[in-house]
Amino acid sequence: MRKTTLFKKLILDPEILMMPVPHDVLSAKILEQIGFKSLCVGGYAASATLLGQPDISLLSVTEMIDHFFRMVEAVDIPVFVDGDTGHGGVHNIRRMIKQIEKAGAAGIFIEDQVFPKRCGHMADKAVISTKEMVAKLKAALDARIDPDFCIMARTDAIAVHGIEDAIERACQYRETGADLIFVEAPQTIEDMKRINREINAPTLANIIEGGRTPEISVKELETMGFNAVTYPTTATYTVAKAIFEVMGELYSSGSTDKVRHRMFSFDEFNELVGLSSLRELEKKYI
């Protein structure tokens, strides 16, 4: 089964699809080994990994596609990727869709923020007109080759115009042909319920630790009607905190003895990245 077809099936399955966002390629491999069925690759973690910068549209589309390709190549599960605002107009979007399909992604999401965009849980966002976003979606849908390649429409209108406008936009995006809908940063349980009650489409939730959306469990999200949920910051915050604390101990004491329990051993790590299987393959040729 093609990864695009598998991803579509996972979205439409009764069980909600959990999609953590890997911090880098190594964490993508770890998340797959843990058992997650799909991954989402977002701009927040990519900006932190590749630039050490916040998610404010600093990465070019070329840098993002290269990042996506490395993620897709590293794992055998579907990878859903962040198209930000489309990196330009309708012609840019058409080109981006073709390149991302070639990179092997299972789908993409495009948002209606004004460029340069901000992380969806940051303040002072702005959105383009519904008409302009519909044009972008039409270009994306027209450009895809594989009909199972998922195109999700994201709206950030709650923070700008409120829940009514966000839902109205989401419904129009669905009517345009979006396969999946993402209303970013609802701030109450009731708004989260409204999204699923009033939008006739598969929907995605986004949980950020310390963000604007209530941090409720996967089962609660499933009961509300969400088809998928992403965790865009969990891996990045974990990696940053672990490095800060472990390396801080090394710096202050000159040893990692007290924090060794928080680290993989040499042999454990080599197994994690598949050294033994590569050595076996090597023997086949030598």
C-alpha positions as CSV (number, residue, x, y, z in Angstrom):
1,M,0.0,0.0,0.0
2,R,1.3,3.5,-0.9
3,K,2.1,5.7,2.1
4,T,-0.4,8.2,0.8
5,T,-3.2,5.6,0.7
6,L,-2.2,4.3,4.2
7,F,-2.2,7.8,5.6
8,K,-5.7,8.5,4.2
9,K,-6.9,5.3,5.8
10,L,-5.4,6.2,9.1
11,I,-7.1,9.6,9.0
12,L,-10.5,8.0,8.3
13,D,-10.2,5.2,10.8
14,P,-12.4,5.4,13.9
15,E,-9.3,5.6,16.2
16,I,-7.7,9.0,16.3
17,L,-4.3,9.2,14.7
18,M,-1.5,10.5,16.9
19,M,1.2,12.3,15.0
20,P,4.1,13.6,17.1
21,V,6.6,16.0,15.4
22,P,10.2,14.7,15.5
23,H,12.9,17.2,16.4
24,D,15.3,15.8,13.8
25,V,15.9,12.6,11.8
26,L,17.2,10.7,14.8
27,S,14.0,11.4,16.8
28,A,11.9,10.4,13.8
29,K,13.5,7.0,13.9
30,I,12.9,6.8,17.6
31,L,9.3,7.7,17.3
32,E,8.8,5.0,14.7
33,Q,10.5,2.4,16.9
34,I,8.1,3.4,19.8
35,G,5.2,2.5,17.6
36,F,3.6,5.7,16.2
37,K,1.8,5.0,12.9
38,S,2.6,8.4,11.3
39,L,4.7,11.5,11.9
40,C,4.1,15.2,11.2
41,V,7.1,17.4,10.3
42,G,6.4,21.0,11.3
43,G,8.1,24.3,10.9
44,Y,8.5,24.9,14.6
45,A,10.8,21.9,15.2
46,A,12.5,22.4,11.8
47,S,13.4,26.1,12.6
48,A,14.8,25.0,15.9
49,T,16.8,22.1,14.5
50,L,18.1,23.7,11.3
51,L,18.6,27.3,12.5
52,G,18.2,27.4,16.2
53,Q,15.6,30.1,15.6
54,P,11.8,30.5,16.3
55,D,9.0,29.6,13.8
56,I,8.7,32.9,12.0
57,S,9.1,31.9,8.3
58,L,12.9,32.0,8.2
59,L,13.3,28.7,6.4
60,S,13.1,28.7,2.6
61,V,10.9,26.1,0.7
62,T,14.1,24.4,-0.5
63,E,15.4,24.0,3.0
64,M,12.1,22.6,4.1
65,I,11.8,20.1,1.3
66,D,15.3,18.9,1.9
67,H,14.4,18.4,5.6
68,F,11.2,16.5,4.6
69,F,13.2,14.3,2.2
70,R,15.6,13.2,5.0
71,M,12.7,12.5,7.4
72,V,10.8,10.4,4.8
73,E,13.9,8.5,3.9
74,A,14.6,7.6,7.5
75,V,11.3,6.0,8.3
76,D,8.8,3.5,6.8
77,I,5.7,5.2,8.1
78,P,3.7,8.1,6.4
79,V,5.1,11.6,7.0
80,F,2.7,14.6,6.9
81,V,4.5,17.9,6.3
82,D,4.1,21.6,6.9
83,G,3.6,23.8,3.8
84,D,3.3,27.0,5.9
85,T,1.6,29.7,3.7
86,G,2.6,28.0,0.5
87,H,5.9,30.0,0.2
88,G,4.4,32.4,-2.3
89,G,1.5,32.7,-4.8
90,V,-0.4,30.0,-6.7
91,H,2.5,29.2,-9.0
92,N,4.8,28.7,-6.1
93,I,2.3,26.4,-4.4
94,R,1.9,24.3,-7.5
95,R,5.7,23.9,-7.7
96,M,6.0,23.1,-4.0
97,I,3.3,20.4,-4.1
98,K,5.0,18.6,-7.0
99,Q,8.4,18.8,-5.2
100,I,6.9,17.5,-1.9
101,E,5.2,14.7,-3.6
102,K,8.5,13.7,-5.2
103,A,10.1,13.8,-1.7
104,G,7.7,11.1,-0.7
105,A,5.5,12.9,1.9
106,A,2.0,11.5,2.5
107,G,0.4,14.9,2.6
108,I,0.8,18.6,3.3
109,F,-1.0,21.4,5.1
110,I,-1.3,25.0,4.0
111,E,-2.4,27.9,6.2
112,D,-4.1,31.2,5.7
113,Q,-1.7,33.4,7.6
114,V,-0.1,36.5,6.1
115,F,3.6,35.9,5.2
116,P,5.8,36.0,7.2
117,K,3.8,33.6,9.4
118,R,4.1,33.0,13.1
119,C,3.8,29.8,15.1
120,G,0.0,29.3,15.5
121,H,0.1,29.9,19.3
122,M,2.1,33.2,19.1
123,A,0.4,36.7,19.3
124,D,-0.1,39.3,16.6
125,K,-1.0,37.0,13.7
126,A,-2.8,38.2,10.6
127,V,-4.7,36.2,7.9
128,I,-5.2,36.6,4.2
129,S,-8.7,36.8,2.7
130,T,-10.8,33.7,2.3
131,K,-10.8,34.2,-1.4
132,E,-7.0,34.2,-1.6
133,M,-6.7,31.1,0.5
134,V,-9.3,29.3,-1.7
135,A,-7.2,30.2,-4.7
136,K,-4.1,28.6,-3.0
137,L,-6.0,25.5,-2.2
138,K,-7.3,25.2,-5.7
139,A,-3.7,25.5,-7.0
140,A,-2.5,22.8,-4.6
141,L,-5.3,20.4,-5.4
142,D,-4.8,20.8,-9.1
143,A,-1.0,20.3,-8.8
144,R,-1.0,16.9,-7.0
145,I,-0.5,13.8,-9.0
146,D,-1.5,11.1,-6.4
147,P,-5.2,11.6,-5.5
148,D,-4.5,10.1,-2.1
149,F,-1.9,12.8,-1.3
150,C,-3.6,14.6,1.6
151,I,-4.0,18.3,1.4
152,M,-5.1,19.9,4.7
153,A,-6.3,23.5,5.0
154,R,-5.4,25.3,8.2
155,T,-7.0,28.5,9.4
156,D,-5.5,30.8,12.0
157,A,-8.6,33.1,12.0
158,I,-9.7,32.4,15.6
159,A,-6.9,34.7,16.9
160,V,-7.7,37.4,14.4
161,H,-11.5,37.4,13.8
162,G,-12.9,34.8,16.3
163,I,-14.4,31.3,16.1
164,E,-17.3,32.2,13.8
165,D,-15.0,33.4,11.0
166,A,-12.7,30.5,11.6
167,I,-15.5,28.0,11.2
168,E,-16.9,29.8,8.2
169,R,-13.5,29.8,6.5
170,A,-12.9,26.1,7.4
171,C,-16.3,25.2,5.7
172,Q,-15.3,27.0,2.6
173,Y,-11.9,25.3,2.5
174,R,-13.6,22.0,2.8
175,E,-16.0,22.9,0.0
176,T,-13.0,23.8,-2.2
177,G,-11.7,20.2,-1.8
178,A,-9.4,20.1,1.3
179,D,-9.2,16.6,2.6
180,L,-8.6,17.5,6.2
181,I,-9.3,20.7,8.2
182,F,-7.2,22.3,11.0
183,V,-8.6,25.2,13.0
184,E,-5.6,26.4,14.9
185,A,-5.5,27.4,18.5
186,P,-9.0,27.1,19.9
187,Q,-8.9,28.3,23.5
188,T,-11.9,26.5,25.0
189,I,-13.3,23.1,25.2
190,E,-16.6,24.4,23.8
191,D,-14.8,25.9,20.7
192,M,-13.2,22.5,20.1
193,K,-16.5,20.8,20.2
194,R,-18.0,23.4,17.9
195,I,-15.3,22.8,15.3
196,N,-16.3,19.2,15.0
197,R,-20.0,19.9,15.3
198,E,-20.2,22.6,12.6
199,I,-17.5,21.5,10.1
200,N,-18.4,18.5,8.0
201,A,-14.9,17.2,7.5
202,P,-12.1,15.2,9.1
203,T,-10.4,17.5,11.6
204,L,-7.0,17.8,13.3
205,A,-6.2,19.0,16.7
206,N,-2.8,20.5,17.7
207,I,-1.6,20.2,21.3
208,I,1.3,22.5,22.4
209,E,2.6,22.2,26.0
210,G,1.9,25.6,27.5
211,G,0.1,26.8,24.3
212,R,-3.4,28.3,23.9
213,T,-5.4,25.1,23.3
214,P,-6.5,23.1,26.4
215,E,-4.2,20.1,26.9
216,I,-6.7,17.3,27.0
217,S,-6.1,13.6,26.4
218,V,-6.1,11.7,23.1
219,K,-9.2,9.8,24.1
220,E,-11.1,13.1,24.9
221,L,-10.1,14.5,21.5
222,E,-11.3,11.3,19.9
223,T,-14.6,11.6,21.7
224,M,-15.0,15.2,20.5
225,G,-14.7,14.0,16.9
226,F,-11.1,14.8,16.0
227,N,-9.5,12.5,13.4
228,A,-5.9,13.3,14.2
229,V,-3.8,15.2,16.6
230,T,-0.3,16.6,16.4
231,Y,2.3,17.3,19.1
232,P,4.6,19.9,17.4
233,T,6.8,20.8,20.4
234,T,7.0,17.7,22.7
235,A,10.1,16.2,21.1
236,T,11.9,19.6,20.7
237,Y,11.2,20.7,24.3
238,T,12.4,17.3,25.6
239,V,15.6,17.3,23.6
240,A,16.4,20.9,24.5
241,K,15.8,20.3,28.2
242,A,17.7,17.1,28.3
243,I,20.8,18.6,26.6
244,F,20.6,21.7,28.8
245,E,20.6,19.7,32.0
246,V,23.0,16.9,31.1
247,M,25.6,19.1,29.5
248,G,25.1,21.6,32.3
249,E,26.1,18.8,34.7
250,L,29.2,18.0,32.6
251,Y,30.1,21.7,32.5
252,S,29.8,22.3,36.2
253,S,31.2,19.0,37.6
254,G,33.4,17.8,34.8
255,S,31.7,14.4,34.7
256,T,28.4,12.8,33.5
257,D,28.4,10.2,36.3
258,K,25.4,11.7,38.0
259,V,23.3,11.9,34.8
260,R,24.4,8.7,33.1
261,H,21.0,7.1,33.8
262,R,19.5,9.7,31.5
263,M,21.7,8.6,28.6
264,F,21.8,5.6,26.2
265,S,24.9,3.5,26.5
266,F,27.3,3.2,23.6
267,D,25.9,-0.3,22.6
268,E,22.3,0.8,23.2
269,F,22.7,3.8,20.9
270,N,24.4,1.8,18.2
271,E,21.5,-0.7,18.2
272,L,19.0,2.2,18.2
273,V,20.4,3.6,14.9
274,G,20.6,0.1,13.3
275,L,24.4,-0.6,13.3
276,S,24.0,-4.4,13.7
277,S,21.7,-4.7,10.7
278,L,24.1,-2.7,8.6
279,R,27.0,-4.9,9.7
280,E,25.0,-7.9,8.6
281,L,24.2,-6.4,5.3
282,E,27.9,-5.5,4.9
283,K,28.9,-9.2,5.3
284,K,26.7,-10.0,2.3
285,Y,29.0,-7.9,0.1
286,I,32.4,-8.6,1.6
